[in-house]
Amino acid sequence: MLELSVTLPAVRRRVMVMFFFIIMAVAVLIGRLGWLQIIRSEELYEAAWEQWNRSIPARSPRGTIYDREGRMLAGSSTVDTVVAIPAQIEDPVKTAKLLAPVLEMKEEELLEKLTMNLSAIYLKRKVTPETSQAVRELELPGIIFTTEGQRFYPNGTLASQLLGFVGMDEGLAGLEVYYEEQLKGKEGYLLFPSDNLNRPIPHEIKRFVPPKEGMDLYLTIDETVQYIVERELARAMIEFQPKAVMAIAADPRTGAILAAASKPDYDPLHYEKYDSKYWALPPITSSFEPGSTFKLITLCAAVEEGLYNEQEYYFCRGFASVGGHNIHCWTGSGHGSISYLQAVESSCNPAFINLGQRLGEEKLFRYIRAFGFGKPTGIDYPGESGGVVFEDEQLGPVELATTAFGQGVSVTPLQQLMAVSAIANGGKLMKPYLVEKICNAEGEVVYERKPELVRQVISRSTAERVARIMESVTLNGSGKNAAIEGYRIATKTGTAQKPGPRGGYIPGEYIVSMIGFVPVEDPQIVLYVAVDGASRGPQWGSQLGAPLFRRIMVDVLNYLQVPPSEKPAAPAEPVEVPELRGLTVDEAAARVDTAGLMLRLIGEGQYIVNQTPKAGATVSRQTQVVVYLGDEEAFSRSSITVPDLSGFTVKDVGQVLNWLGLYLEAEGSGIALRQEPAAGSRVEKGNVIKVFFGSPLEQ
């Protein structure tokens, strides 16, 4: 009995301890369960959701790109992408066979995708609505759809090099790649529940998380100005048959770019079909020797330093001797005794060498760098070139001399545009820009660009004086063919030899350019144009650059409603057409250049054998003189080689064919775009040549 009484209390204690631990364990479990079910429920649910759900990205539509007036330049539409969930496909072979003709894919390729050990795989992205509907009608298990944005450009090739293009998922060129982060938006997801073998979970609901659209860009570009520029560049490609043409325009007061283009260009929807060298925008990404347009920098420096006097005279003997080298004037024979104002009007190289020597290396290159040459401007566009300017240790007498008239340095059209903008706006170098503002999907402005002053490079008085000198170039010099009645226009032409790949220059190849602004008293627009490697026409700035500049500027001034100058220059006096027959092209170009006429060439040969208007006729300035190159016997032969008529007007084509004893059948209006028979064909006199006329952008 004693032993039993001692054992019972011990058992009781053990039971109580065990009960206590059981209660504690249950309490801990309940607490743990409550913590998991209540405190961490949302977190754990999301983790579980991720484990049994598979996601397919739904890519966001890119932001829209608008011009300065809110007109769409690039937009996005929503399209379907066909997706397969391999684990849910009941019969891969049959599915591949049914899908192949609809998706225009090989059965083997589809079967390989349909049997991959993946939760989901793209079959074909960004399909047409017709293809999407055809796939839906097949009602194939495991075949679903997600949405993506499809880029489109409503104006075709317009501003293609500026806008760039988009690959399957991202921007690859132009503004599309530069502003990728702003344009791309945030992708969404298509979620579907499945087990660890990717099989669908019954009764679970698919979920779609919509993507968030990208931001919208509002450019400084004006669609109409861009169209005018590109139309005239296309015409120049036909008229002058060059390797390339380019133009860039800006508001000199702000640095806002109004238009920028070059030809040849490309279709951004089919960019892969074009050579990649056409993807970039040469006015920003390419640099080359500027030629005489660069003389404006030397002129500004000389005026600012008090080393230039319009009335001082200089004797040009055709060359200047520098460092043991004779550097020639473009005339060959020289200008003789001319004032420094006439030296600018006639673009005399030795006179500018003299101005450079007066300035000296340190001063001239200080101004060159102050105007922004030698480094990128910082414009919001990828791949900008900074050009090349001599370093101090590279400088010598010859480098100083050649730089003074625009040879030996390499600059971009954009740099020249901003430098001349500084002359136009009173001496302020502005930073150029392409995007004016950025708005989010709700239309709220998240970024707005303000004009940015880089530095004051010359005084206002110097800028105004140089502008008047440039106006004199338009009135009396190589810029005559750019004059527009009623407006005061400041211009400067340039003709630069093209460097060869192994040093030296390529014989007969030039980049011909013109830069200027309108109107002189209140500049609204500054424009640079260039023609690279023309194969038709005299390669002079006055004959190629000036007419291109004028045609663009006439329509832009009209579109922008820029009022005529209050005190325009008096209308130019009529001029007499000189005798050009028997002359070479260069000899004829020199004669019409000083007369303010434009020379248009047709035919093949070394000498001019006919012309219209005839010698002695009195015509207004900027009249086009059409000349035929060949030999006198061409008009007497019964068999005629049909000339290339592209780029000529109906009147000019009719006149030339009349010389040759041929007849014209004209279709359409504008300039000649194509002809039948083709140029170079041999026909008999009296035959009819059918010529199709139209807008250059129809090419």
Wavefront OBJ file of the C-alpha trace (Angstrom):
o trace
v 0.000 0.000 0.000
v 2.825 2.325 0.800
v 4.351 1.687 -2.609
v 1.076 2.432 -4.398
v 0.535 5.695 -2.583
v 3.969 6.843 -3.609
v 3.454 5.942 -7.313
v 0.097 7.700 -7.912
v 1.288 11.291 -7.300
v 4.247 10.735 -9.660
v 1.945 9.486 -12.413
v -0.360 12.418 -11.861
v 2.529 14.825 -12.244
v 3.663 13.165 -15.420
v 0.153 13.318 -16.854
v -0.129 16.993 -15.929
v 3.226 17.790 -17.537
v 2.265 15.893 -20.652
v -1.103 17.616 -20.785
v 0.603 20.977 -20.383
v 2.949 20.265 -23.269
v 0.052 19.071 -25.412
v -1.862 22.255 -24.640
v 1.224 24.336 -25.455
v 1.787 22.446 -28.710
v -1.846 22.872 -29.728
v -1.653 26.568 -28.839
v 1.509 26.961 -30.900
v -0.071 25.161 -33.829
v -3.210 27.269 -33.593
v -1.076 30.394 -33.376
v 1.011 29.280 -36.285
v -2.091 28.467 -38.289
v -3.597 31.845 -37.462
v -0.371 33.589 -38.427
v -0.273 31.757 -41.745
v -4.014 32.093 -42.448
v -4.425 35.678 -41.320
v -1.114 37.521 -41.130
v 0.686 35.949 -44.101
v -2.317 34.820 -46.091
v -1.926 37.308 -48.913
v 1.812 36.729 -49.239
v 1.436 32.950 -49.282
v -1.489 33.116 -51.690
v 0.630 35.111 -54.121
v 3.468 32.586 -53.779
v 1.067 29.704 -54.376
v -0.480 31.582 -57.312
v 2.934 31.913 -58.874
v 3.564 28.199 -58.455
v 0.399 27.018 -60.148
v 0.064 29.855 -62.655
v 1.953 30.459 -65.861
v 2.226 33.890 -67.466
v 2.556 35.105 -71.020
v 3.663 38.721 -71.468
v 1.227 41.157 -73.090
v 3.480 43.875 -74.432
v 2.392 47.467 -74.132
v 1.602 49.686 -77.111
v 4.419 52.193 -77.633
v 3.775 55.846 -77.060
v 2.727 57.966 -80.039
v 5.073 60.439 -81.719
v 3.483 63.728 -82.805
v 4.771 66.792 -84.627
v 4.713 70.249 -83.051
v 1.062 70.723 -84.087
v -0.117 67.384 -82.658
v -0.191 65.518 -85.983
v 0.722 61.842 -85.686
v 4.062 60.782 -87.117
v 4.272 57.321 -85.503
v 1.564 55.327 -83.729
v 0.729 51.856 -82.466
v -2.187 49.506 -82.947
v -3.016 46.400 -80.877
v -2.603 43.055 -82.637
v -2.740 39.384 -81.622
v 0.183 37.052 -81.079
v -0.454 33.297 -81.345
v 0.781 31.323 -78.304
v 0.925 27.573 -77.622
v 0.733 25.811 -74.233
v 2.391 22.489 -75.141
v 1.025 20.523 -72.145
v -2.532 21.367 -73.151
v -2.201 20.305 -76.788
v -3.960 16.982 -77.312
v -2.607 16.117 -80.773
v 0.576 18.087 -81.718
v 0.843 16.514 -85.178
v -2.719 17.415 -86.134
v -2.379 20.873 -84.583
v 0.798 21.590 -86.549
v -0.844 20.404 -89.771
v -3.873 22.666 -89.283
v -1.860 25.732 -88.242
v 0.884 25.558 -90.881
v -1.102 27.001 -93.837
v -2.807 29.635 -91.666
v 0.404 30.897 -90.041
v 2.423 30.373 -93.237
v 4.952 28.255 -91.366
v 6.447 24.814 -91.949
v 4.768 21.883 -90.171
v 8.138 20.643 -88.868
v 8.911 24.001 -87.295
v 5.496 24.178 -85.641
v 5.661 20.591 -84.384
v 9.003 21.271 -82.764
v 7.544 24.248 -80.892
v 4.353 22.426 -79.929
v 6.301 19.610 -78.260
v 8.794 21.703 -76.295
v 8.982 21.256 -72.530
v 7.884 24.819 -71.833
v 4.882 26.296 -70.101
v 4.148 28.503 -73.129
v 5.801 29.482 -76.394
v 5.186 32.047 -79.130
v 4.134 30.490 -82.420
v 3.816 33.650 -84.469
v 3.932 37.216 -83.226
v 1.940 40.213 -84.360
v -0.333 38.478 -86.864
v -2.917 40.200 -89.021
v -6.568 40.316 -87.885
v -7.435 37.885 -90.698
v -4.834 35.372 -89.515
v -5.952 35.740 -85.911
v -9.571 35.062 -86.828
v -8.620 32.038 -88.921
v -6.703 30.511 -85.983
v -9.596 31.164 -83.607
v -12.005 29.368 -85.909
v -9.880 26.224 -85.667
v -10.669 26.030 -81.900
v -7.502 24.096 -81.139
v -6.836 23.070 -77.508
v -3.676 24.684 -76.095
v -3.634 27.504 -78.651
v -4.310 30.904 -77.087
v -3.641 34.575 -77.865
v -1.916 37.510 -76.219
v -1.831 41.131 -77.391
v 1.076 43.256 -78.569
v 1.570 46.710 -80.018
v 2.260 47.010 -83.749
v 4.087 50.178 -84.885
v 2.856 52.079 -87.925
v 3.911 55.277 -89.682
v 0.931 57.038 -91.315
v 3.112 59.120 -93.653
v 5.194 56.283 -95.043
v 8.810 57.317 -95.545
v 8.290 60.886 -94.292
v 10.871 61.644 -91.573
v 11.894 57.976 -91.538
v 15.553 58.667 -90.715
v 14.505 61.027 -87.944
v 11.876 58.771 -86.379
v 13.801 55.526 -86.817
v 12.087 52.157 -86.580
v 11.075 49.431 -84.147
v 12.111 45.774 -84.133
v 9.965 43.032 -82.645
v 10.265 44.376 -79.084
v 12.189 47.660 -79.031
v 13.291 50.731 -80.934
v 16.371 50.141 -83.088
v 17.116 53.508 -84.712
v 16.381 57.251 -84.571
v 14.123 58.724 -81.923
v 12.522 55.311 -81.441
v 15.717 54.039 -79.822
v 16.859 57.308 -78.213
v 13.579 57.611 -76.275
v 13.052 53.855 -75.818
v 12.524 54.089 -72.045
v 9.783 56.698 -72.429
v 8.082 55.092 -75.429
v 8.054 51.418 -74.473
v 5.580 51.508 -71.549
v 5.091 48.597 -69.103
v 4.105 45.119 -70.240
v 1.102 43.212 -68.851
v 0.460 39.487 -68.483
v -1.975 36.761 -69.452
v -2.104 34.366 -66.441
v -3.483 30.809 -66.615
v -3.535 28.175 -63.789
v -1.794 24.817 -64.297
v -0.249 21.978 -62.313
v 3.426 21.058 -62.185
v 3.084 19.366 -65.579
v 1.549 22.542 -67.087
v -1.856 20.841 -67.353
v -4.854 23.150 -66.869
v -6.454 23.195 -63.405
v -10.214 22.695 -63.738
v -12.546 25.477 -62.678
v -9.700 28.011 -62.258
v -10.087 31.375 -64.001
v -7.591 32.931 -66.416
v -6.558 36.445 -65.539
v -5.399 39.293 -67.809
v -3.257 42.123 -66.439
v -3.391 44.824 -69.129
v -0.168 46.550 -70.202
v 0.461 50.240 -69.547
v 0.963 52.400 -72.621
v 4.203 54.249 -73.214
v 4.569 58.014 -73.077
v 3.923 60.281 -76.064
v 6.557 62.482 -77.693
v 5.733 65.899 -79.138
v 8.497 66.938 -81.528
v 9.726 70.322 -82.673
v 9.389 68.981 -86.229
v 6.618 70.490 -88.336
v 5.070 67.831 -90.580
v 4.349 70.302 -93.394
v 7.831 71.824 -93.358
v 9.254 68.281 -93.320
v 7.085 67.380 -96.321
v 8.214 70.455 -98.275
v 11.863 69.676 -97.540
v 11.551 66.022 -98.550
v 9.589 66.825 -101.694
v 12.332 69.163 -102.895
v 15.095 66.752 -101.920
v 13.345 64.083 -103.987
v 13.174 66.510 -106.900
v 16.884 67.309 -106.529
v 17.670 63.579 -106.677
v 15.944 63.462 -110.065
v 17.303 66.755 -111.397
v 20.951 66.520 -110.332
v 21.272 62.710 -110.006
v 23.601 62.907 -106.993
v 24.714 60.236 -104.543
v 22.720 61.974 -101.803
v 21.000 65.226 -100.838
v 20.215 66.555 -97.381
v 18.615 69.467 -95.573
v 18.033 70.636 -92.008
v 16.048 73.650 -90.790
v 15.641 75.292 -87.392
v 14.122 78.218 -85.549
v 17.263 80.293 -84.863
v 15.694 81.904 -81.799
v 15.280 78.651 -79.872
v 17.339 75.900 -81.501
v 14.167 73.885 -82.225
v 14.639 71.721 -85.337
v 11.748 72.200 -87.786
v 12.794 69.614 -90.382
v 15.690 67.246 -91.055
v 16.020 64.781 -93.902
v 18.182 63.246 -96.564
v 17.646 61.145 -99.658
v 17.937 58.233 -100.287
v 15.965 57.151 -97.234
v 13.855 54.095 -96.383
v 10.459 52.730 -95.360
v 10.517 52.206 -91.559
v 8.002 49.344 -91.800
v 10.369 47.427 -94.088
v 13.729 48.733 -92.902
v 15.400 45.334 -93.353
v 15.030 45.665 -97.137
v 17.296 48.733 -97.232
v 21.032 49.182 -96.818
v 21.757 50.122 -93.208
v 23.709 53.193 -94.371
v 20.341 54.829 -95.121
v 19.013 54.347 -91.572
v 20.901 57.249 -89.958
v 20.212 60.973 -90.438
v 23.274 62.472 -92.220
v 22.626 66.137 -91.248
v 23.314 65.007 -87.662
v 25.448 61.873 -87.933
v 27.764 62.700 -90.877
v 30.620 65.160 -91.007
v 32.582 66.420 -94.004
v 34.616 69.387 -95.177
v 32.237 72.351 -95.302
v 33.888 74.456 -97.977
v 32.973 78.118 -98.276
v 30.024 78.070 -95.864
v 32.699 77.820 -93.127
v 34.114 81.193 -94.218
v 31.315 82.755 -92.167
v 33.145 81.716 -88.973
v 36.362 83.377 -90.141
v 34.302 86.445 -91.102
v 32.606 86.609 -87.680
v 35.962 86.351 -85.889
v 37.543 89.040 -88.074
v 34.602 91.435 -87.602
v 34.479 90.819 -83.828
v 38.243 91.457 -83.530
v 38.099 94.626 -85.659
v 40.191 93.084 -88.453
v 37.645 93.295 -91.274
v 36.787 96.336 -93.371
v 34.303 95.944 -96.227
v 35.889 98.824 -98.172
v 39.504 97.648 -97.868
v 40.908 96.187 -101.070
v 42.751 92.943 -101.665
v 44.488 91.733 -104.830
v 43.738 88.124 -105.684
v 46.301 86.751 -108.133
v 44.697 83.299 -108.218
v 46.631 81.754 -105.341
v 48.249 82.451 -101.979
v 51.715 81.181 -101.051
v 51.721 79.633 -97.571
v 54.476 77.549 -96.022
v 56.009 76.762 -99.402
v 52.647 75.754 -100.893
v 50.491 77.596 -103.427
v 46.857 77.422 -102.328
v 44.633 78.278 -105.280
v 41.476 80.327 -105.574
v 38.530 78.512 -107.092
v 38.636 80.821 -110.143
v 42.067 79.620 -111.219
v 42.988 82.976 -112.741
v 42.114 85.059 -109.661
v 39.699 87.915 -108.907
v 42.209 90.728 -109.296
v 41.659 93.815 -107.154
v 38.477 93.421 -105.079
v 37.096 94.879 -101.871
v 36.732 92.575 -98.876
v 32.956 92.835 -99.304
v 33.368 91.573 -102.870
v 35.700 88.880 -101.516
v 32.816 87.522 -99.447
v 30.320 87.886 -102.302
v 32.601 86.012 -104.704
v 33.961 83.632 -102.018
v 37.638 84.407 -102.667
v 39.902 81.847 -100.957
v 43.146 83.906 -100.824
v 41.287 86.850 -99.239
v 40.040 84.594 -96.465
v 43.509 83.107 -96.017
v 44.646 86.685 -95.401
v 41.888 87.207 -92.810
v 42.920 83.954 -91.091
v 46.532 85.099 -90.957
v 45.448 88.393 -89.421
v 43.556 86.547 -86.725
v 46.279 84.004 -86.046
v 45.929 80.419 -84.890
v 44.889 81.106 -81.289
v 42.098 83.568 -82.067
v 40.643 81.808 -85.106
v 40.439 78.428 -83.395
v 39.082 79.986 -80.217
v 36.120 81.262 -82.256
v 35.770 77.959 -84.129
v 35.456 76.056 -80.849
v 33.209 78.727 -79.322
v 30.791 78.248 -82.237
v 30.561 74.571 -81.252
v 32.746 72.905 -83.863
v 34.832 69.900 -82.879
v 32.335 68.331 -80.486
v 28.704 67.143 -80.572
v 25.971 69.689 -79.972
v 24.171 67.331 -77.574
v 20.996 67.057 -79.648
v 18.570 64.314 -78.580
v 19.350 61.913 -81.421
v 21.618 58.834 -81.425
v 24.967 58.710 -83.156
v 25.664 62.435 -83.466
v 29.063 63.195 -84.973
v 31.326 65.803 -83.422
v 33.375 66.477 -86.534
v 37.138 67.028 -86.526
v 39.003 70.280 -85.846
v 42.790 70.607 -85.718
v 44.308 70.336 -82.240
v 46.732 73.056 -81.146
v 49.781 70.801 -81.622
v 48.694 70.062 -85.210
v 48.488 73.686 -86.261
v 50.846 75.358 -88.651
v 50.649 78.039 -91.359
v 49.048 75.695 -93.909
v 46.426 74.374 -91.450
v 45.553 77.936 -90.463
v 45.204 78.955 -94.118
v 43.040 76.024 -95.237
v 40.803 76.194 -92.164
v 40.122 79.887 -92.823
v 38.261 78.997 -96.037
v 36.713 75.681 -94.914
v 39.147 72.982 -95.993
v 40.887 70.461 -93.750
v 38.256 70.547 -91.019
v 35.250 68.238 -90.762
v 31.897 69.515 -89.493
v 28.266 68.407 -89.486
v 25.387 70.232 -91.168
v 23.804 70.583 -87.701
v 26.881 72.348 -86.336
v 26.830 74.752 -89.279
v 23.100 75.301 -88.809
v 23.540 76.275 -85.155
v 26.534 78.494 -85.922
v 24.565 80.448 -88.532
v 21.585 80.512 -86.152
v 23.884 82.427 -83.776
v 24.517 84.983 -86.520
v 20.756 85.226 -87.106
v 19.722 85.651 -83.445
v 22.233 88.219 -82.286
v 25.241 86.075 -81.424
v 23.694 83.388 -79.184
v 24.703 79.781 -79.702
v 21.624 77.701 -78.849
v 21.472 73.982 -78.085
v 19.412 72.171 -80.750
v 16.611 69.812 -79.758
v 13.964 67.582 -81.342
v 11.500 66.782 -78.537
v 9.436 69.651 -77.169
v 7.514 67.768 -74.484
v 6.653 64.287 -73.214
v 3.188 63.326 -71.963
v 2.060 60.223 -70.072
v -0.861 57.996 -71.094
v -3.254 60.295 -69.216
v -2.099 63.305 -71.244
v -0.192 64.931 -68.391
v 3.044 66.735 -69.296
v 5.910 64.966 -67.523
v 8.727 66.816 -69.303
v 8.892 70.063 -71.228
v 11.965 71.335 -73.018
v 12.939 74.989 -72.778
v 15.368 76.737 -75.171
v 18.907 76.460 -73.814
v 21.609 79.077 -74.372
v 25.072 77.528 -74.704
v 27.022 80.791 -74.827
v 27.212 84.237 -76.418
v 29.793 83.738 -79.170
v 29.828 87.166 -80.836
v 28.284 90.522 -80.020
v 24.896 91.538 -81.372
v 26.509 94.288 -83.460
v 28.887 91.778 -85.079
v 26.026 89.387 -85.797
v 23.950 92.126 -87.427
v 26.906 93.286 -89.516
v 27.679 89.764 -90.738
v 23.981 89.252 -91.550
v 24.050 92.344 -93.771
v 27.172 91.035 -95.527
v 25.409 87.694 -96.096
v 22.457 89.608 -97.532
v 24.882 91.223 -99.973
v 25.945 87.724 -101.077
v 22.305 87.082 -102.026
v 21.960 90.377 -103.865
v 25.308 90.579 -105.647
v 27.191 87.320 -105.213
v 26.876 83.559 -105.494
v 23.533 83.586 -103.648
v 21.597 85.408 -106.388
v 19.676 82.295 -107.350
v 18.342 81.982 -103.789
v 16.727 85.437 -103.744
v 12.963 85.643 -103.119
v 11.158 88.790 -104.157
v 9.865 90.781 -101.182
v 12.190 89.206 -98.597
v 15.598 90.132 -97.273
v 17.637 86.905 -97.324
v 21.105 86.185 -95.906
v 22.976 83.307 -97.598
v 26.374 81.743 -98.226
v 27.210 79.020 -100.737
v 29.850 76.335 -100.420
v 31.582 73.880 -102.727
v 33.852 71.361 -101.010
v 35.998 68.671 -102.597
v 35.410 65.166 -101.251
v 38.425 63.562 -99.549
v 39.526 60.194 -100.910
v 39.848 57.045 -98.778
v 43.658 57.149 -99.007
v 44.216 60.875 -98.680
v 43.923 63.645 -101.208
v 40.640 64.462 -102.956
v 38.393 62.556 -105.357
v 38.632 64.232 -108.784
v 35.351 65.771 -109.914
v 33.399 64.935 -106.745
v 32.047 67.733 -104.568
v 29.570 68.440 -101.829
v 27.731 71.584 -102.887
v 25.829 73.458 -100.186
v 24.027 76.612 -99.166
v 23.052 77.989 -95.786
v 21.017 81.056 -94.908
v 18.136 82.615 -93.007
v 15.003 84.669 -93.672
v 14.115 87.478 -93.148
v 17.305 89.337 -92.228
v 15.523 91.874 -89.988
v 13.692 89.220 -87.934
v 14.973 85.712 -88.755
v 12.263 83.039 -88.500
v 13.986 80.084 -90.118
v 17.554 79.058 -90.901
v 18.082 76.391 -93.573
v 21.043 74.302 -94.717
v 20.955 72.225 -97.924
v 23.635 70.093 -99.574
v 23.990 68.049 -102.757
v 26.586 65.274 -102.581
v 28.260 64.077 -105.758
v 25.890 65.410 -108.419
v 26.322 63.723 -111.798
v 24.186 66.217 -113.723
v 24.705 69.973 -113.703
v 27.631 72.215 -112.787
v 28.852 71.480 -109.255
v 28.610 75.021 -107.989
v 26.693 76.210 -104.946
v 24.947 78.844 -107.033
v 23.713 76.235 -109.536
v 22.717 73.363 -107.242
v 22.456 74.599 -103.661
v 20.828 77.970 -104.318
v 17.827 76.761 -106.388
v 17.175 73.951 -103.892
v 17.362 76.411 -100.997
v 15.001 78.827 -102.729
v 12.346 76.265 -103.650
v 12.175 75.020 -100.065
v 12.186 78.492 -98.559
v 9.458 79.902 -100.830
v 6.925 77.286 -99.720
v 8.016 77.311 -96.057
v 7.651 81.093 -95.806
v 4.207 80.846 -97.369
v 3.172 78.012 -95.027
v 4.481 79.748 -91.893
v 2.861 82.973 -93.077
v 6.039 84.975 -92.582
v 5.253 88.502 -93.794
v 7.473 90.087 -96.462
v 10.188 92.490 -95.350
v 9.112 96.083 -94.837
v 12.122 97.348 -96.768
v 13.016 94.606 -99.230
v 15.734 95.037 -101.808
v 14.646 96.544 -105.091
v 13.612 93.936 -107.688
v 16.599 92.785 -109.710
v 17.001 94.212 -113.180
v 16.417 91.867 -116.131
v 19.571 90.257 -117.495
v 20.707 89.321 -120.976
v 21.280 85.646 -121.690
v 24.916 85.121 -122.719
v 26.059 83.049 -125.680
v 26.870 79.575 -124.333
v 27.223 77.503 -127.509
v 30.704 76.133 -127.963
v 31.565 76.444 -124.261
v 32.308 73.699 -121.778
v 29.983 73.224 -118.817
v 32.342 74.992 -116.390
v 32.832 77.930 -118.758
v 29.074 78.260 -119.210
v 28.451 77.963 -115.472
v 30.812 80.851 -114.804
v 28.924 83.050 -117.267
v 25.427 82.330 -116.000
v 26.558 82.452 -112.371
v 27.658 86.081 -112.585
v 24.446 86.870 -114.463
v 22.214 85.273 -111.799
v 20.912 82.586 -114.154
v 20.599 78.815 -113.657
v 22.084 76.262 -116.005
v 20.345 72.944 -116.761
v 22.157 70.296 -118.761
v 20.753 67.634 -121.030
v 22.475 65.223 -123.372
v 26.047 63.915 -123.397
v 29.218 65.561 -124.619
v 31.949 68.069 -123.819
v 30.462 71.163 -125.445
v 27.167 73.006 -125.590
v 25.565 72.865 -129.036
v 22.202 74.506 -128.335
v 20.457 76.553 -125.674
v 17.123 78.030 -124.647
v 16.515 80.909 -124.128
v 18.709 82.019 -127.014
v 21.683 84.318 -126.541
v 20.693 87.978 -126.316
v 17.232 87.326 -124.851
v 16.306 89.555 -121.908
v 15.036 87.533 -118.954
v 14.547 87.919 -115.227
v 17.102 86.677 -112.743
v 16.900 82.985 -111.795
v 15.706 82.051 -115.274
v 16.717 78.523 -116.168
v 18.888 78.204 -119.265
v 18.549 74.704 -120.723
v 21.527 73.607 -122.830
v 22.132 70.507 -124.929
v 25.518 68.788 -124.725
v 26.721 66.909 -127.776
v 27.835 67.745 -131.273
v 26.248 69.598 -134.166
v 25.881 66.386 -136.150
v 23.403 65.068 -133.571
v 20.725 67.313 -135.092
v 21.373 66.166 -138.643
v 21.489 62.394 -138.095
v 18.379 60.356 -138.884
v 18.943 58.141 -135.843
v 18.807 59.846 -132.433
v 19.939 58.741 -128.979
v 17.093 59.587 -126.603
v 18.411 61.814 -123.780
v 17.562 61.413 -120.100
v 14.625 63.806 -119.601
v 14.010 63.162 -115.895
v 13.599 66.258 -113.750
v 12.698 68.631 -116.585
v 9.409 70.484 -117.015
v 6.980 69.867 -119.863
v 8.154 73.052 -121.591
v 11.846 72.131 -121.378
v 11.250 68.554 -122.542
v 9.230 69.809 -125.503
v 11.989 72.237 -126.490
v 14.762 69.633 -126.335
v 12.809 67.002 -128.276
v 12.010 69.653 -130.886
v 15.769 70.276 -131.337
v 16.257 66.576 -131.935
v 13.349 66.217 -134.360
v 11.273 64.142 -131.971
v 7.718 64.609 -130.703
v 6.441 64.698 -127.139
v 3.458 62.801 -125.743
v 3.053 64.181 -122.212
v 1.086 62.509 -119.442
v 0.498 64.283 -116.113
v 2.033 67.506 -114.831
v 5.024 68.510 -112.751
v 8.494 67.240 -113.614
v 9.489 64.329 -115.820
v 9.678 61.102 -113.798
v 10.034 58.425 -116.492
v 9.958 58.051 -120.226
v 9.324 55.588 -123.051
v 11.621 54.705 -124.782
v 14.193 54.813 -121.970
v 17.174 57.160 -122.023
v 19.943 55.842 -124.266
v 17.577 54.170 -126.720
v 18.145 54.774 -130.446
v 15.119 56.020 -132.376
v 14.478 57.539 -135.761
v 13.672 61.201 -136.199
v 9.955 61.887 -136.083
v 9.332 59.292 -133.386
v 7.131 60.061 -130.387
v 8.645 60.035 -126.885
v 6.104 59.422 -124.127
v 7.038 61.210 -120.916
v 5.264 60.797 -117.569
v 5.215 63.896 -115.353
v 4.337 64.164 -111.671
v 5.471 64.996 -108.142
v 9.022 63.905 -107.215
v 7.625 62.052 -104.172
v 5.804 59.711 -106.567
v 9.142 58.096 -107.397
l 1 2 3 4 5 6 7 8 9 10 11 12 13 14 15 16 17 18 19 20 21 22 23 24 25 26 27 28 29 30 31 32 33 34 35 36 37 38 39 40 41 42 43 44 45 46 47 48 49 50 51 52 53 54 55 56 57 58 59 60 61 62 63 64 65 66 67 68 69 70 71 72 73 74 75 76 77 78 79 80 81 82 83 84 85 86 87 88 89 90 91 92 93 94 95 96 97 98 99 100 101 102 103 104 105 106 107 108 109 110 111 112 113 114 115 116 117 118 119 120 121 122 123 124 125 126 127 128 129 130 131 132 133 134 135 136 137 138 139 140 141 142 143 144 145 146 147 148 149 150 151 152 153 154 155 156 157 158 159 160 161 162 163 164 165 166 167 168 169 170 171 172 173 174 175 176 177 178 179 180 181 182 183 184 185 186 187 188 189 190 191 192 193 194 195 196 197 198 199 200 201 202 203 204 205 206 207 208 209 210 211 212 213 214 215 216 217 218 219 220 221 222 223 224 225 226 227 228 229 230 231 232 233 234 235 236 237 238 239 240 241 242 243 244 245 246 247 248 249 250 251 252 253 254 255 256 257 258 259 260 261 262 263 264 265 266 267 268 269 270 271 272 273 274 275 276 277 278 279 280 281 282 283 284 285 286 287 288 289 290 291 292 293 294 295 296 297 298 299 300 301 302 303 304 305 306 307 308 309 310 311 312 313 314 315 316 317 318 319 320 321 322 323 324 325 326 327 328 329 330 331 332 333 334 335 336 337 338 339 340 341 342 343 344 345 346 347 348 349 350 351 352 353 354 355 356 357 358 359 360 361 362 363 364 365 366 367 368 369 370 371 372 373 374 375 376 377 378 379 380 381 382 383 384 385 386 387 388 389 390 391 392 393 394 395 396 397 398 399 400 401 402 403 404 405 406 407 408 409 410 411 412 413 414 415 416 417 418 419 420 421 422 423 424 425 426 427 428 429 430 431 432 433 434 435 436 437 438 439 440 441 442 443 444 445 446 447 448 449 450 451 452 453 454 455 456 457 458 459 460 461 462 463 464 465 466 467 468 469 470 471 472 473 474 475 476 477 478 479 480 481 482 483 484 485 486 487 488 489 490 491 492 493 494 495 496 497 498 499 500 501 502 503 504 505 506 507 508 509 510 511 512 513 514 515 516 517 518 519 520 521 522 523 524 525 526 527 528 529 530 531 532 533 534 535 536 537 538 539 540 541 542 543 544 545 546 547 548 549 550 551 552 553 554 555 556 557 558 559 560 561 562 563 564 565 566 567 568 569 570 571 572 573 574 575 576 577 578 579 580 581 582 583 584 585 586 587 588 589 590 591 592 593 594 595 596 597 598 599 600 601 602 603 604 605 606 607 608 609 610 611 612 613 614 615 616 617 618 619 620 621 622 623 624 625 626 627 628 629 630 631 632 633 634 635 636 637 638 639 640 641 642 643 644 645 646 647 648 649 650 651 652 653 654 655 656 657 658 659 660 661 662 663 664 665 666 667 668 669 670 671 672 673 674 675 676 677 678 679 680 681 682 683 684 685 686 687 688 689 690 691 692 693 694 695 696 697 698 699
